[in-house]
Amino acid sequence: MSQNGTSSSVVKLGVIGLGGRGRGLLETLLAMDDIEVPAVCDLYEDRLQLGLGLVESAGRPKADGYADYRQLLARDDLQGVVIATTWITHAEIAVAAMKAGKYAGIEVGGAASLEECWELVRTFEQTGVPCMLLENCCYGREELTVLNMVKQGLLGELIHCQCGYEHDLREEVAMGEQTRHNRYRNYLHRNGDVYPIHGLGPISKILNVNRGNRLLTLTSMSSKARGIRHWATEKFGENDPLAKTEFAQGDIVTTMIKCAGGETIQLIHDTTLPRPYSRAGRVQGTKGIWMEDNNSIHIEGRSPAHEWESFEAYREQYEHPIWKEFLSKGVTGGHGGMDYLVLRAFAESIRAKTDTPIDVYDTAVWMSITALSEQSVALGSAPVAIPDFTKGKWIKRDPAPAGRYALDRVDETLFAE
């Protein structure tokens, strides 16, 4: 057994895309003794050299570097790839990876078109090679605790959920040309929920989307865009080019989604105004409600009438077993440990030769929300149908693979010492 509590067989992965996010994922992988990274790739030579340096400084065998991802995919010693390039290239590279027989792990980002989502699904169905959106927030401590509570029926029948991405990114977006960050040009030209998945991923698992439930329709509304221009004016003066730049992306995008099971989801994108970070979580059912922003919960018949309780009071009883183990062994990896857990989930699926806990159908529908929200905004907030990427199989699908990292069930016995 390795120090990660898994089989000692080594999983060999390539990393494509070595910007800040890609390098963070690479560092997390290099800290795992049963993962090897023999190859890395980036179009920019300076980023490629930084990635190669990380492999060397970790004391690992020297990695090969590539500017063309197709050359990396032509290798026969890689079982999977982690794709952390710009949003609009994720699907293209993932399709090529699956066709090359390599598990595709896609860093989070929305799709530019429905066709690329369908192409992901078609490629999986033709090749049988899994594709997993690396949605780290599905493995967040709060999200997994709430998932466990829902599976145990604590909140009753679910009625309404809220989620989102609320993160002050004004400087990151505004300086994107200088730092080669993909958000800048997306915000210049697109208007919709361009980053829906940190909130929607965990909520979809809580609502059994694609396994007994599905997302039916959405309608999106966008506010005016003022946040980045105001930030640039305050920082650089009113005559600076950034202060005069017109961004298409509205400061607040609100999307309402209706589910086949009758539940509703409110999804918020809020990244260009001053605010503290939040994923805006709320899960509400016939027996109670959990709220992220005030770290609180109310359970009918258990909480004082009409009063909130601290969520911390419930954590010990409902902590997901994967986090009990993680805390006991020492949390590691970026974003409070979520990066480590999602990469372990990907690697363990490769080792077991099973489908991934976030599968291609999850990946396609979550990514599609960006393109669909853009369409709804452009049509004056008209309702837009969300495709059924399972083609009806959501009604009754075979169970997802069992495992410690499963997101469709919680099995305490897999964590017994």
C-alpha positions in Angstrom: 0.0 0.0 0.0 1.1 3.6 -0.6 1.1 6.4 1.8 -2.2 7.5 0.2 -3.9 4.3 1.4 -4.3 2.9 -2.1 -2.8 0.1 -4.2 0.9 0.6 -4.9 0.5 0.4 -8.7 1.7 3.6 -10.3 -0.6 5.8 -12.4 1.2 7.8 -15.1 -0.4 11.1 -16.1 0.4 14.0 -18.4 -0.4 17.6 -17.6 -1.5 19.9 -20.4 -1.6 23.6 -19.6 0.9 25.0 -17.1 -0.5 28.4 -16.2 -1.1 29.1 -12.5 -3.9 26.5 -12.2 -2.1 23.8 -14.1 1.1 24.2 -12.1 -0.9 24.0 -8.9 -2.5 20.7 -10.0 0.9 19.5 -11.1 2.4 20.2 -7.6 -0.5 18.3 -6.0 0.1 15.3 -8.2 3.9 15.3 -7.6 3.2 15.1 -3.8 1.5 11.7 -4.4 4.0 8.8 -4.3 1.9 6.6 -6.6 1.5 9.1 -9.3 4.2 9.8 -12.0 4.1 12.7 -14.5 6.4 11.8 -17.4 5.2 14.5 -19.7 4.0 18.1 -19.5 2.8 20.5 -22.2 2.3 24.2 -22.7 2.3 26.6 -25.7 4.4 29.1 -23.8 8.0 28.2 -23.3 8.4 30.0 -20.0 5.4 28.1 -18.5 6.7 24.8 -19.9 10.1 25.3 -18.2 8.4 26.2 -14.9 6.4 22.9 -15.1 9.5 20.9 -15.9 11.3 22.6 -13.0 8.5 21.5 -10.6 9.0 17.9 -11.6 12.7 18.2 -11.1 12.5 20.0 -7.8 10.1 17.3 -6.5 12.9 14.7 -7.0 11.0 12.9 -9.7 12.4 11.4 -13.0 12.9 14.0 -15.6 9.8 14.8 -17.6 9.5 15.5 -21.3 8.1 18.8 -22.4 5.9 19.5 -25.4 4.4 22.6 -27.0 1.9 20.5 -29.0 -0.6 18.4 -26.9 -1.0 16.0 -29.8 2.6 14.9 -29.4 2.1 14.2 -25.7 -1.1 12.2 -26.4 0.9 10.1 -28.9 2.9 8.6 -26.1 2.0 5.0 -25.1 3.1 5.3 -21.4 0.3 7.6 -20.2 -3.0 6.4 -18.8 -4.6 9.8 -18.4 -4.1 13.5 -18.8 -5.0 16.5 -16.7 -6.2 19.4 -19.0 -5.7 22.9 -17.5 -5.6 25.0 -20.6 -7.9 27.9 -21.6 -11.6 27.2 -21.3 -12.4 27.2 -25.0 -9.8 24.4 -25.6 -10.9 22.0 -22.9 -13.3 20.0 -24.9 -11.1 19.8 -28.0 -8.2 18.4 -26.0 -10.4 16.0 -24.0 -11.9 14.5 -27.2 -8.4 14.0 -28.6 -7.3 12.4 -25.3 -10.2 9.9 -25.3 -9.6 9.0 -28.9 -5.9 8.3 -27.9 -7.2 5.9 -25.2 -6.3 8.2 -22.2 -8.7 9.2 -19.4 -9.4 12.9 -19.7 -9.5 15.1 -16.6 -10.7 18.5 -17.5 -10.1 21.6 -15.2 -13.3 23.5 -14.5 -14.8 25.9 -17.1 -17.9 26.3 -19.1 -18.5 25.4 -22.8 -18.6 27.8 -25.7 -21.2 25.7 -27.6 -23.5 22.8 -27.1 -21.8 20.9 -29.9 -18.6 20.5 -28.0 -20.6 19.0 -25.1 -22.3 16.5 -27.4 -18.9 15.7 -28.9 -17.5 14.8 -25.5 -20.5 12.4 -25.0 -20.3 10.9 -28.4 -16.5 10.3 -28.1 -17.0 8.5 -24.7 -19.8 6.4 -26.1 -17.6 5.5 -29.1 -14.4 4.8 -27.3 -15.5 3.8 -23.8 -12.7 6.1 -22.4 -14.0 8.2 -19.4 -13.9 11.9 -19.2 -14.1 13.7 -15.8 -14.6 17.4 -15.0 -12.2 18.0 -12.2 -14.8 19.8 -10.1 -12.9 20.1 -6.8 -15.8 21.7 -4.9 -17.7 18.4 -5.1 -15.1 17.3 -2.6 -15.3 20.3 -0.3 -15.8 19.6 3.3 -19.1 21.5 3.6 -20.4 20.1 0.4 -19.7 16.5 1.3 -21.2 17.0 4.8 -24.4 18.3 3.3 -24.4 15.5 0.8 -24.2 13.0 3.7 -27.0 14.8 5.5 -29.2 14.7 2.4 -28.5 11.0 1.9 -29.5 10.3 5.5 -32.8 12.2 5.0 -32.1 15.0 7.5 -33.5 17.8 5.2 -36.4 15.7 4.0 -37.5 15.9 0.3 -35.5 18.6 -1.4 -37.4 21.6 -2.9 -34.9 24.4 -3.7 -31.2 24.9 -3.9 -29.0 27.9 -4.4 -25.3 28.1 -5.4 -22.9 30.1 -7.4 -19.4 31.6 -7.8 -19.1 34.9 -5.9 -15.5 35.9 -6.0 -13.9 39.3 -6.5 -11.7 38.8 -9.6 -11.5 42.4 -10.8 -7.8 42.5 -10.8 -7.3 39.1 -12.3 -9.7 39.8 -15.1 -8.5 43.4 -15.8 -4.8 42.4 -15.9 -5.5 39.3 -18.0 -3.7 40.6 -21.1 -0.5 41.1 -19.2 -0.7 37.8 -17.3 -2.1 35.8 -20.2 -5.2 34.8 -18.2 -8.1 33.5 -20.2 -10.9 35.3 -18.3 -10.0 38.7 -19.8 -11.0 38.0 -23.4 -14.0 35.9 -22.4 -15.4 38.8 -20.3 -14.8 41.2 -23.2 -16.9 39.2 -25.6 -19.3 36.9 -23.7 -22.3 37.6 -21.4 -23.6 34.7 -19.3 -22.6 32.5 -16.5 -19.1 31.7 -17.7 -18.1 29.8 -14.6 -21.2 27.9 -13.2 -19.7 24.6 -12.1 -18.2 25.3 -8.6 -21.7 25.8 -7.3 -23.7 23.6 -9.7 -21.5 20.5 -9.5 -22.1 19.8 -5.8 -25.8 20.7 -6.0 -26.3 18.4 -9.0 -24.9 15.5 -7.0 -27.1 16.4 -4.1 -30.2 16.4 -6.5 -29.2 13.1 -8.2 -28.9 14.8 -11.6 -28.3 12.3 -14.4 -29.3 9.5 -12.1 -33.1 9.7 -11.5 -33.3 13.5 -12.1 -32.2 16.0 -14.7 -31.9 19.7 -15.5 -34.8 20.7 -17.7 -34.8 24.4 -18.5 -33.1 27.6 -17.5 -33.5 31.3 -17.8 -30.7 33.8 -17.2 -30.6 37.6 -16.6 -27.5 39.7 -16.7 -26.9 43.1 -15.0 -24.9 45.9 -16.6 -21.1 45.8 -16.6 -19.5 48.4 -14.5 -17.2 46.7 -11.9 -14.0 46.3 -13.8 -14.2 49.8 -15.4 -14.8 51.3 -12.0 -11.8 49.4 -10.5 -9.5 50.4 -13.4 -10.6 54.1 -13.1 -9.9 54.1 -9.3 -6.5 52.4 -9.8 -5.2 53.9 -13.0 -7.2 57.0 -13.7 -10.1 57.7 -16.0 -7.9 58.1 -19.1 -6.4 54.6 -18.8 -7.5 52.3 -21.7 -8.8 49.8 -19.2 -11.1 52.5 -17.7 -12.6 53.0 -21.1 -12.9 49.3 -22.1 -16.4 48.0 -22.6 -16.9 44.5 -21.2 -19.8 42.3 -22.4 -19.9 40.3 -19.2 -22.5 41.6 -16.8 -21.4 42.1 -13.2 -24.2 39.8 -11.8 -25.7 37.0 -13.8 -28.6 35.2 -12.2 -29.8 31.8 -13.7 -32.9 29.9 -12.6 -33.0 26.2 -13.4 -36.0 23.8 -13.2 -35.4 20.1 -12.6 -37.4 17.1 -13.8 -38.0 16.2 -10.1 -39.7 19.6 -9.6 -36.8 21.2 -7.7 -35.5 24.7 -8.6 -32.0 25.9 -8.5 -30.8 29.6 -8.3 -27.3 30.0 -9.8 -25.3 33.2 -9.3 -22.2 34.5 -11.1 -20.7 37.5 -9.3 -17.0 38.2 -9.9 -16.5 41.9 -10.9 -17.7 43.7 -7.8 -16.2 44.0 -4.3 -17.3 41.1 -2.1 -16.0 38.3 0.1 -15.7 34.8 -1.4 -18.7 32.5 -1.3 -20.2 29.6 -3.3 -23.6 30.8 -2.0 -24.8 27.3 -1.0 -28.3 26.7 0.2 -30.2 23.4 0.3 -33.8 23.5 1.4 -36.2 20.6 1.9 -39.4 19.7 3.7 -37.6 19.1 7.0 -35.0 21.9 7.1 -32.5 24.2 5.4 -28.7 24.6 5.3 -27.1 27.9 4.4 -23.4 28.4 3.6 -23.1 32.2 4.0 -24.1 32.3 7.7 -22.7 28.8 8.4 -26.1 27.8 9.7 -28.8 25.1 9.6 -32.3 24.7 10.8 -34.0 21.3 11.2 -37.7 21.2 12.1 -38.3 19.4 15.4 -34.6 19.5 16.3 -33.6 23.2 16.1 -35.3 25.9 18.3 -38.4 27.1 16.6 -37.7 29.7 13.9 -34.0 29.9 14.9 -30.8 29.1 13.2 -28.2 26.7 14.7 -24.5 26.7 13.9 -23.6 24.2 11.2 -20.6 23.3 13.3 -22.9 21.6 15.8 -23.9 19.0 13.1 -20.5 18.5 11.6 -19.3 15.8 14.0 -22.3 13.6 13.4 -22.6 14.1 9.6 -19.0 14.6 8.6 -18.4 12.6 5.4 -16.0 9.7 6.1 -13.6 10.8 3.4 -13.1 14.1 5.4 -12.9 12.3 8.7 -10.0 10.3 7.3 -8.4 13.3 5.5 -8.4 15.3 8.7 -6.9 12.5 10.8 -4.1 12.0 8.3 -3.4 15.6 7.5 -5.1 17.8 4.9 -2.9 18.6 1.9 -3.2 20.1 -1.5 -4.7 23.3 -2.9 -8.0 24.9 -2.1 -8.1 23.5 1.4 -7.5 19.9 0.3 -10.2 19.8 -2.4 -7.6 19.6 -5.2 -6.0 16.6 -3.6 -9.3 14.7 -3.3 -10.6 15.4 -6.8 -7.2 14.3 -8.3 -7.2 11.2 -6.1 -10.7 10.4 -7.4 -9.5 10.7 -11.0 -6.4 8.6 -10.3 -8.2 5.9 -8.4 -10.7 5.5 -11.3 -7.8 5.0 -13.7 -6.2 2.5 -11.4 -9.5 0.5 -11.0 -10.3 0.9 -14.7 -13.8 2.2 -13.9 -15.8 5.2 -14.9 -15.1 8.4 -12.9 -17.4 9.7 -10.1 -18.0 12.8 -12.2 -18.7 11.2 -15.6 -19.0 12.5 -19.1 -22.7 13.2 -18.8 -22.2 15.3 -15.7 -19.3 17.0 -17.4 -21.4 17.8 -20.5 -24.5 19.2 -18.7 -22.6 21.3 -16.2 -20.4 22.8 -19.0 -23.4 23.4 -21.2 -24.9 25.9 -18.7 -22.5 28.6 -19.9 -23.5 28.4 -23.5 -27.2 28.1 -22.6 -27.1 31.1 -20.2 -25.5 33.2 -22.9 -28.3 32.2 -25.2 -31.0 33.1 -22.7 -29.4 36.5 -21.9 -29.2 37.3 -25.6 -32.8 36.4 -26.0 -34.0 38.8 -23.2 -34.0 36.1 -20.5 -36.1 33.7 -22.5 -36.4 30.1 -21.2 -33.9 27.7 -22.9 -34.1 23.9 -22.9 -31.2 22.0 -21.4 -30.3 19.0 -23.5 -30.6 15.5 -22.0 -27.1 14.2 -22.7 -28.0 10.8 -21.4 -30.7 10.5 -24.1 -33.3 9.2 -21.6 -31.0 7.0 -19.6 -31.2 9.3 -16.5 -34.6 7.8 -15.7 -33.0 4.5 -14.8 -29.2 4.1 -15.1 -26.9 1.4 -13.8 -25.4 2.4 -10.5 -22.3 4.5 -10.5 -19.1 2.6 -9.6 -18.8 2.1 -5.9 -15.8 3.6 -4.2 -14.4 5.8 -1.5 -14.6 8.8 -3.8 -18.2 8.1 -5.1 -20.5 11.1 -5.1 -23.8 9.2 -5.6 -23.7 7.3 -2.3 -21.8 7.3 1.1 -20.4 4.0 2.1 -18.9 4.1 5.6 -17.7 0.5 5.3 -15.1 1.5 2.7 -13.3 3.6 5.3 -13.2 1.0 8.1 -9.7 0.4 9.5 
